[in-house]
Amino acid sequence: MEIDQKRQCHCKIILLDGTNMNIVANKNGLGSEVYDQVFYTLDIDEKDYFGLQFMDHYHVQHWLDPMKKLNKQLSIGPPYTFRFRVKFYSNEPNNLREELTRYQFFLQLKQDIQSGRLECPKDIAIELAALALQSEFGDYNPIEHTPSFVSEFRFHPEQDEQMEIAILEKFIACRGQSPATAELNYLNKARWIELYGVDMHTVEGKDGNLYKLGLTPTGTLVFDGSQKIGLFLWEKIQKLDFKNKKLTLIVEEDADQSGQIQLHTFVFNLSSHKACKHLWKCAIEYHTFFRLRYQNSKNRKASHFFRLGSTFRYRGRTEYENVHKDGGRLSRRQSTFERRPSQRYGPRQSLINRRIQLRDEIKQQVRIIPPLLKKFSFHLNSMNLGKWQPSESTNNLTVLERDSNGSLVNLLKEQISNKV
């Protein structure tokens, strides 16, 4: 498609099902123009849970701001590349009203667990993988669904043959679940993973050690390595600000016996000014989306989160509005949608080797057929078939008819089964 190079640009959107969407946008247009095209094409109604993510020259991920111009946000391109992602993970998947919304959450979580972005215990990952197979392939079929079949998919960073056999066993137990039911069960199980929905950011403390701040619906977690060492509840954070590469939190401590409220200041350093601002913006959006009932862009009562002189605000609907308020809600154009197949890889090499070994064993067994035929023919010639009745000496033959084929097949089966 030819475009006006001075005024327009190509945008590539990498979707959660692995496909790409290509659109044309105005360079001087707002980010909302791209969002509108993406949501219209995907036919998504519950838009506020999702965002478009891009990377800058410093390898810092950013969310596309719908209220800022494209050329003021993007430094790499055109063409501009975005990833369509879940931005806010619902704590209660049953509150997601649309099956399509739940499907997108399902795809995101599969991706998070497979990549290791969301650390998932193996026993939980096995159950989730079985539900993923049920969603895509329906009920277990013993002819098609084998350990080799399971090995063609990627579910977990530490996936091995033993895990794939366990997935297959769980898959059998998922019988009867529709794709929508399997996906909802997947979400309801995944939501209990410890770091589900936590937005992690690497920071440096005053002591020079690296920590991670994890944004959650209830507040900000602090991790030292994999150990959780603190939680700043949103309602206890009195101020959140940044300057250059420094992020400052002023946190209120519960009143002591004298009724005195103490304030504690925590300062963290980030790798760059852009990374620091990104973390600050993410914290504002998390707080607004999960903690407030209504987002009022005209309300400038300067929440302690808002920075003096900054125009940045979360512009979408809050989780409460998405769940409880129908005002402004648009109907989807279509009542159904297409689920895309997962990427498949070659089967596990050890399973291929085992299959080759089994094939060779079968070939070896087939070589016994000529001598058996000769032996069996001699046995028949020595018998009077017209007057023949079963006797103790012939009980080893399961079936013996005038046509010897049935008996021969059973005899061969018996011989082969004793050797495989």
N, C-alpha and C positions, 0 to 999 in steps of 0.2 A: 504494500500500500504506500503510495506517495504521500508525503506530508510536507507542510511548510516548515522547513528546517529552522527558520528564524523564530517561529512562534510556537511550534509544536514539538513534541518529543515522544519517542517510543518508551513504553514501560512494560517490563516483564514481571509478572506476578507468579511466584512459585507457590503452588497450592499444596494443601496438606495431603492430597491423594497422589502427589508426585507429578502431576501434570502442570503445564504452564499456561497462563493466560496472558495474551498480548493486547495492550490497549494503547490508544493515543491520547495524550493530554496536552493542555496548554502549558508552556513553560512558566508563564506568569500566573497560571491558575493556582487556586488553593489546593491543598492536599485533599480537601473534601471532594474535589472533582474525581480524583482517583478512587477514593473510597466509594463514591456513589456508583461508579462503573463496575467495580468489583462486586459490591453487594447486589447490584441489579443482575449481573450475569450469574452469580451463584444462587440468586433468589433467596438470600438470607434475610430473615426478619429481625431476629434477636442480634442486632449488629454490635451492641455495646460490649459484648464479651470478646470481640475480636479486634485485631489491629494489623497494620502493615509495618514490617520491620525492615530497616536497611542498615548498611554498615558504612562508616566513614573511613577516611584515610588512616585513622589510628586504630582501626579494627574494633571500634566501639559501636555496639548495636544501638539504634535509636528507633523510636516509634514515629511514624509519619504523623505530623501535627496537622489535623484537618483545617486549622485556622491560619496556617502560614503558607506562603507561596512555595511551590516546588523548588524553584531555583535558589531560594534562600535557605533551603534545608539540605539539599543533596550536593555532594561534592564529587561523586564518582558517576560518570555518565554524561550525557545520554549514550545508549539506552540506560534507563534507571531500573535497577533490580530490587524487588521487594519480596519478602516472605510473608504470606498470609498465615497468621498464627492466632492461637488463643492468647488473649492478653490478661483476662481476669478469669481464674478458674473457680467456678461455682462450688461452694461447699455442699450444696444440696442439688445433685443432678436432677432429682425429680422436679425441681423448680424450672428446669429448662423445658419450655412448652413445646418446642418444635422437634420432631424427629431428626430433621436435617441439622439442627444445632447440636443435638446429642451426637450425631454421626461425626461432625467436625471435631468435637471434644474427644471422641473415641480415637480418631485418627491422630490427633495431637498427642494424646497420652501414649499411644503405641509408639510414636516417634520418640517421645521423651524417654521412655523406658529402654527402647532398643539402642538409643545413642548413649545412654548412661547419664543423660541430663537429670533424670529423675531416678535416684537410686532405689531399686526395688528388690526386696528379698526374693530368693529363688522360688520358695514355695508359693508366694503370691504371684510371681511372674508366670509360673506354670499354669495356675488357674486362669489368669488373664489371657494367656496364649491360647488356651483351649476355647475360651469364649470368643476370641478373635477368629479362630478357625470355624466355629459354629456360625458366626455372623456371615462369613464369606462363602462357606461351602455347604451349609445346612447339616443335616444329620450324618453321623459317621457311617461310612461305607467300607466294610472290611476289605473289599477288593481294591479300592482306590486309595484308601487312607492308611498308609503304612508308616513306619519310622522313616523310611527314605523320603516319603512325601513331606513329612513334617520338617525334615532337615533342609528343605528347599526354601524355608522362610526364616527370617531373622526376628527374634523376639527379645533377646537379652544379650548384653555384652559377654556374659560368661556361659552362653549356651553351649551345651555339649550333647553327646549321644544319649547319655543317661537322662538328661533333662528332656530331650525330645521324646523318649519313650514314656516318661511321666506325663508329658503334655498329651500324648495320644490317649493314654488311659483316662485322663480328665475329659478329653474331647468326647469320648464314648458316653460319658455321664451327662453331657450337655444336650442330649437328644430331645427334640421337641421344641426347642427355643427358636423363635423367628429372629431374623437379623436385628430388628429393633429391640426385642427383648434381650438378646445376647449383649447388645451394645449398652443398654441401660444397666444390666447386671455388671458389665465391665466397669462402668463409671462408678457404680455404687461400691464396688470392691476397691477400685484404685483410689478413691477419695480418702481411704484410711491409711494409705502409705504415708510415712512420717513427713516427708518433705513435699507432699502433693500441693501444687499451686504456689510454692514458695519461689519468689523471684530473687535469685542470688546475685550479689555484687561483691567483688573483692576489694577490700580496703586495707589501709595500713594504720595501726594504732600508734599512740604516742610512744610506745615502747619499741617501735620499729618492726614489730611482728605483723604478719599478714593475718587478717581475719576476714570473715564473710558476714555481710549483713543480708538477711533474708526478709523480704517484704511479704507480709501475710495479711489476711483480712483482719486479724486482731491487733497487729502491731509489727514491730521490727525485731527479728531474732538476731542474736549475735553468736557466731560459731568460731571456735578455735580449732581449726582442722575439721574433723567430723563431730566434735563435741559441742553441744549447745551450752553456752555459758551465760546467756542472758536473754531477756525479752523486755523490750520497751513497748508497753501498751500505747495505742494511739491516744487514748484519753489522758495519759500521763505525760505525753510529750508536749511541753509548753512552747518550744520553739524549734524549728527546723530550718536551717539556713546554710548557704554555702558561699564561699569566697575563694576565687581561683580554684585550687585543688583541695581545699579544706571543707569538709562537711561538719556542721556543728549541730548537736542535739542537746537541748536543755530539758532534762527529765525530772518530773516531780516525784518525790518520794512520799509514801504514806505518812500522815502526821504521827508524831511520836506521842508519848504520854502527856507531854506539856501542850499538845495541840499545835506545835510548830511544824510547818511544812518546809521541807528542805528541797533545794534544787541542786541537781548535779549536772555538770557540763561534760559532754563527751565529744572529743574531736577526732575525726578520722581523715586520713589523706587518701586521695585517689591518684591514679596514674596521670590524669590530665584534667584540665578545666572542663572539657567536654564530657568526660566520664563522670565528673562530679555533678555537673548540671543534670546529666541524664538520670543519675540516681535520685537527685532531689525531685525532679519532675515525676519520676515513677512513684516516689513516696507520696507526693501530693495526690496523684491519680488513685493510688490504692486507698488512701484515707478517704477520699471523696466517694469513690465507688462503693466501698464496703461499709463505711461508718455512717455516712449521711443518708437521710431518707430522700432528700431532694437536692438536685444540683441547680442552683440559681445563679446564673452568670452575672446578674446585676447586683448580687449581694456582695459588696466589697467590705464587709465588716471585718475585714482583715483578720481572717483566721490566722492564728499564730504560725500556720504553715506557709502562708503567703509571704513572699519576699517583697520588701519595699522597692517600688519601681518596676517590678516584674508584672507583665500582663498575662503570664501563663496561668491557665486554669484548666481543669478537666471540663470538657464541653458536653460530654455525653450524658445519658441517663444513668442513675445509680442502680445498684442491684435491686434495691427496694422498689424503685419505679418499674424495673423490668418485670418483677414478680407480681406486684400488686396493682399496677396502674396500666390501664389499657389506652389511655389517651395518646393520640398520635400514632397508634400502632397500625401498621400497614399489613394488608393480607399478602401472602405469598401468591405468585402468579400460578404456580403449579402445585398440585397436591402430592405428587410423587417426585422422586429423584433417582438418579443412577448411582449405584455404588461401584467404585472402580476396583479392579483386582489388585492385590498386593504384588510388589515386586518379588520375583522368584529367582533363585540361584540354583546352581548345580547341586545335586544330592551329595550327602556326606561321602567322602572317599572310602571310608571304612565300610560303609554299607554297600558301595559299588563292589569293593573287593569281595565282600561276603557273598554277594549275588553271583559274581563270577565263579567263586569257589563252589557254590551250590550247583551252578550250571554244569561245571566240570564233573561233579559227582554224579549228576543225572546222566551225563553222557557215558560215564563209566558203567552205570547200571544198565544202560541200553545195550551195551556190548554183550550182556549175558543172554539176550533174547535168542540168537541163533542156536546156541547149545541147548537152551530150554525147549525150543521148537523140536529139535531132533529127539531129545529125550522124551518129550510128550508124545510125539508121533509114534515112537516105538511102543510106548505104554498103551496107546489106543489100539494099535495093531494086535497087541497080545490079548485084547479083551473082546468078548462077544457083546457088542453094544445092544443088539436086539433083545437079549435076555438079561441085560445088566441091571443089577439092583445095588444100592449103596451097601458097602460092607465096611468092616473095621479097617481093612487095608486101604480103602479109598477115601476115608473121612477127611484126609488132608486137602482134598479138592472141594472148594465151596460149592461150585455148581458144575455139573457135567451133563451137557445135553448132547444130542446127536451131532449138532454143530459144535465143534470143540472150541470155538472162539471165546465163548463166555468163560469156560474153565481156564483157558490159557491166560486171559486178561487177569482173572483173580489170582492165578498162580504167580504171574509177574508182579502184581501189586504186592503180594505177600513177600516175594523175594526182595523187591526194592525197598519196601517199608522196613525190612529188617536191617537194611544197610544205611539208610539216610539218617 
